[in-house]
Amino acid sequence: MTSHPTADTIDMTGHLNRLVTDNDGLINAMLFTTDGLLLARSHGLSREEAERTAAMMAGLQSLQRQLAGFCGMPAEQELAAPWRHMISDLSDVTVLLFAAGERTGLAAAVRGGSTTGPVAVAIQAIMKTIRGLQPVLGARERGKPS
């Protein structure tokens, strides 16, 4: 039986490096599982920082999923509004957090505020990357064989 390649079975580093290199303003990018494991990181990000950030990004993603009640939806309708993305506008950097595939997310740091040109360009580039890699961006459920 042939298993379908997933982001946790193939190296996605080259794609993240290309995303950062080809887009001015992008500082770092990383791919992680929604339970907080680092899958790949761009070349400018240390493994230690990437692992800490992967856990934190998974936590942010989890918090966002808990907003159903705040958004006027019954808790059981949470899946009717699945997580898609978050934008954190810091003073000189914007952090972008996207759902990438089943059980994965892609995070990126971009120079500038959320309404600046580099952030708009980065959002488009990230979405294009996610669409292009969609068939392999999922991650296996942990504890399940490949």
Sequence and secondary structure as in RCSB ss.txt:
>XXXX:A:sequence
MTSHPTADTIDMTGHLNRLVTDNDGLINAMLFTTDGLLLARSHGLSREEAERTAAMMAGLQSLQRQLAGFCGMPA
EQELAAPWRHMISDLSDVTVLLFAAGERTGLAAAVRGGSTTGPVAVAIQAIMKTIRGLQPVLGARERGKPS
>XXXX:A:secstr
      TTTS  HHHHHHHHHTSTTEEEEEEEETTS EEEE TTS HHHHHHHHHHHHHHHHHHHTTTTTTT  G
GGGGGS   EEEEE SSEEEEEEEEETTEEEEEEEES TTSHHHHHHHHHHHHHHHHHGGG     TTS  
